[in-house]
Amino acid sequence: MDYAAAKSTMCRQCGRYFSPFAAPKPGLKIRAREETPVAVSAPDHSFKQKLEGLWSRPRNSVVECFECKRKHEVSGAASSTNCPSCSAHIDLRDYKIATAFSRTIRTRGEVHLLPKGELSSTSVVCKSAVIEGKLRGNLHCSESATIDYVGKLPGRLSAQQVTVEKKADVQCFRRVTVGSIEIKGRMVGEIVANTSVHIHKNACLEGNVTAKAITVEKGGIFSGQLIIGKADLTQGELLPEQQPATPPKHSEPDLPGGVARPLPVT
């Protein structure tokens, strides 16, 4: 049933428009229009977009001031901020170095030194670092450092977690201060670890180690002096305390001229 003056109408069964003067006969079977897959998958697609939007939304992170060491929360999309306590500038950018670079870096972001890059900065302070090229200065990471480099590191290296990759063959001329270190390749140098040193299978470490614990897997090689205990333990603390030797007292008087009598040979 429809309005008598209507010029067109829509079928309640298949959804098609037609003229009322050419209405289907009552006994004619009409095949219903098949639903397109777009209509079915549209809700799933929109739900997926919502999930991706939640994951891609910038998250907040906690950064520490370089000057007063105060921690505060900043947006994950920020490239810099100021300390609310001392108003010091804090760089939050990530550095990716593929050529020669000689500027000093101090950031709470990440530093990635590519194989063809050369970092000649006197001091590099960052959150984490990946070393694949030449590093000539000192490197301090507040979290982790990954070394995948074949060559020499003349500067100091300090981080909470250091990983020496399988293809790495690095020689450190200065002391390496870490919280913990994992060696999967070859390393030469002195290590002072607050917690542990882990030498994997087929890995090699040459140098003195001071740590609370050391693990050498079967097939791993360690060559050097080992001190298990406090990280700041020195070689002098290992020796027992000895009183300075005093010459025995003799009842005989001294020789004329103030020359002391020679002690007997023992």
Helices and strands as residue ranges (DSSP letters): E 9-10, E 17-18, G 20-22, H 37-56, E 60-64, E 71-75, E 80-82, E 89-91, E 95-97, E 100-101, E 105-106, E 110-113, E 118-119, E 123-131, E 134-135, E 138-147, E 150-153, E 157-164, E 169-172, E 176-183, E 186-188, E 191-199, E 204-206, E 209-211, E 213-216, E 221-223, E 226-228, G 235-238, G 256-258
